[in-house]
Amino acid sequence: MSKGKGNDTSLSRRDFVKTGAVAGLGATGLGGLVSCAASGQEGGQAWDRTADFVIVGAGTAGLAGAVSALEHGASVIIVEANYDIGGHGILSGGRVNLGGGTSLQRTHGVEDSADHVFEDWINHESLQSRYSDRAMVRAFADENASTFEWLVENGVDFQDTLISSGGMVERQSRAFQWPVYEELITSYPTRHGSGLIRALEKKARENGAEILLLHKMTRLVREAPTSGRVLGIVAEHEGEEVRLRGTKGTLLATGGHTSNVHFRRMFDPRLTEEYQVAGEPYTPQAADGELAAMAIGASLWSTANQTMEAGSWISKTAHIGTRWGYGNLVWLPDSPMFDRTPGSGLSEVDWQNAIMVTDMGRRFYDETGRGHGFYNAALAYHGNPNKLDGGGPIWAIFDADAVARQGWEIGPPYVDPAGDWFFMADTIAELARSIRSPYQTAPMPPAALEETVARYNSFVDSGIDEDFGKPTPRNRIGRPPFYAAWSTPILHDSLTGLRTNPRAQVMDLNGEVIPGLYCAGETQGGFAQHGLARCIVFGRIAGREAALDGQMV
Ligand SMILES: Cc1cc2nc3c(=O)[nH]c(=O)nc-3n(C[C@H](O)[C@H](O)[C@H](O)COP(=O)(O)OP(=O)(O)OC[C@H]3O[C@@H](n4cnc5c(N)ncnc54)[C@H](O)[C@@H]3O)c2cc1C
């Protein structure tokens, strides 16, 4: 890429990651926060800071909630655990699935309505919508068009195109990328999420929001452990506790639970620790909001949505031989994330050049398949009792001819042959023996890998994959050196989370509202829709509801 090799800003951002200083667009210097005078006492608690609305997480839902609360007259403090704002939102493709009769749809002659949006999102044919909570979908549908216009009014610039998102009509639009190069987090040039997120950040700051970076919420404060109003939060900043009071409410917008192995395995026992997560290493979504709310009595909602793999919840890795291989996130040296990765991986894999094997050295599906082959992998584990509880590592196996055909460069910054995610050897048996990953709990049996490769080569000779039907297997794996590259599937969305009502108020195990507590984004359960749209709509609802609490007609 041509941009920014000598760019000081990207260097300073990298230094910043290392030093843990506070950065970001107009970031607030907070050295004095912990020592500042307590701004009040309530419920026996001393507070370091007070605002009408305290928001946890400066990502998609949190920033939407901030802009919304501010326009309704509330003061806002956002705490953000990361060194910069944005979460998954800023890494996203910026494709926003909002319709219902927007000005953009009208320009393109597309007729749509809230009812059409509703019908699409309760459609039984789609797993994303089949089991979604109808009251939540109705609220989403009713606020679709107005939320799109609201984004535009608040500075989000959308391309003049509509993209089909699989519903009755075209309704997905894409934000322009934020124009400032040094705001880029990934090297990949199409992270349009920055156009959405930086615009919301800009508006929130202009209207007075304070954003406290490197502040990680650790718990909620409620009047009594599981009853009464939620008063605010406790966050951790540089080893100190900071107590923040939200007089009108607290919004949990922490982005879901994909990175929390204990949490995700409650819904799906297969999702053991070796899975990759889209968005890491920029922001791990660790279920902090869910756990804090559950600790004060909140309920989860529609948890089966997670297990059913709706939408793109689990996807095939795109870059092999690295820990983080999500399609559109390429962590090259000009990315501030590069220091946190073992390399950007080998890209544009033609799966005719490689096979995938389990940690036991066995193939389990047609590698050219679009999906990740999870179900087939599970079947492949049949008879291996050690692996019935999880997917296990998956390795791409290929040879020197494949490297030549792909034009790959073996070595940094792409792969690290001295690390845990990429191995090479002169024979197949040596390759199996060389694999030493933290997740490869037992050695790969060399004989099994030899047998797998020999059998695959026989399919290349005959032109028929008798085991998994790979269409005309083309290339033998025969010329040393041989390679093994990390290729485990990637978890993308949280499709379950906290129970809320359509006003984004969190509810307890008895179905009662927990006063003062709101939730939006992937931390919110009930609606299995992938992506930005529901996060923005319910963030906006939460901000408005909290600001106008008691004044709604
Ligand atoms: C690579 C990628 C591409 C995507 N592309 C699209 C797309 O084109 N269209 C689409 O619709 N969706 C897309 N998505 C999904 C979309 O980005 C997410 O669904 C959405 O951003 C989630 O919003 P959120 O507010 O729930 O979480 P986030 O935007 O992730 O924000 C959560 C924030 O909370 C912070 N946080 C977490 N815990 C704490 C804590 N304890 N204290 C303080 N802060 C905390 C995190 O650091 C983070 O900044 C994509 C996702 C990824 C990863």
The ligand as a Gaussian input file, in Angstrom:
#p B3LYP/6-31G(d) Opt

LIG

0 1
 C      -14.585000      -7.080000      10.619000
 C      -16.026000      -6.782000      10.841000
 C      -16.799000      -6.308000       9.778000
 C      -18.143000      -5.999000       9.982000
 N      -18.866000      -5.449000       8.959000
 C      -20.160000      -5.126000       9.158000
 C      -20.923000      -4.469000       8.139000
 O      -20.417000      -4.095000       7.084000
 N      -22.242000      -4.245000       8.381000
 C      -22.837000      -4.589000       9.546000
 O      -24.038000      -4.362000       9.710000
 N      -22.114000      -5.134000      10.574000
 C      -20.806000      -5.404000      10.403000
 N      -20.070000      -5.941000      11.423000
 C      -20.713000      -6.140000      12.737000
 C      -20.813000      -4.819000      13.482000
 O      -19.604000      -4.106000      13.383000
 C      -21.123000      -5.093000      14.953000
 O      -22.274000      -5.902000      15.020000
 C      -21.377000      -3.814000      15.726000
 O      -20.318000      -2.889000      15.583000
 C      -21.545000      -4.128000      17.207000
 O      -21.781000      -2.922000      17.878000
 P      -21.683000      -2.890000      19.473000
 O      -21.931000      -1.502000      19.876000
 O      -22.541000      -3.953000      20.025000
 O      -20.182000      -3.307000      19.771000
 P      -18.826000      -2.586000      19.385000
 O      -18.985000      -1.693000      18.216000
 O      -17.814000      -3.661000      19.280000
 O      -18.509000      -1.681000      20.656000
 C      -18.322000      -2.238000      21.929000
 C      -17.324000      -1.387000      22.668000
 O      -17.389000      -1.698000      24.068000
 C      -16.085000      -1.679000      24.586000
 N      -16.071000      -2.443000      25.837000
 C      -16.205000      -3.781000      25.984000
 N      -16.154000      -4.096000      27.300000
 C      -15.989000      -2.941000      27.985000
 C      -15.867000      -2.620000      29.366000
 N      -15.884000      -3.563000      30.326000
 N      -15.719000      -1.326000      29.719000
 C      -15.668000      -0.335000      28.769000
 N      -15.760000      -0.590000      27.442000
 C      -15.934000      -1.886000      27.052000
 C      -15.255000      -2.299000      23.474000
 O      -13.884000      -1.999000      23.638000
 C      -15.880000      -1.647000      22.247000
 O      -15.243000      -0.437000      21.919000
 C      -18.729000      -6.226000      11.250000
 C      -17.942000      -6.698000      12.319000
 C      -16.599000      -6.968000      12.124000
 C      -15.781000      -7.437000      13.293000

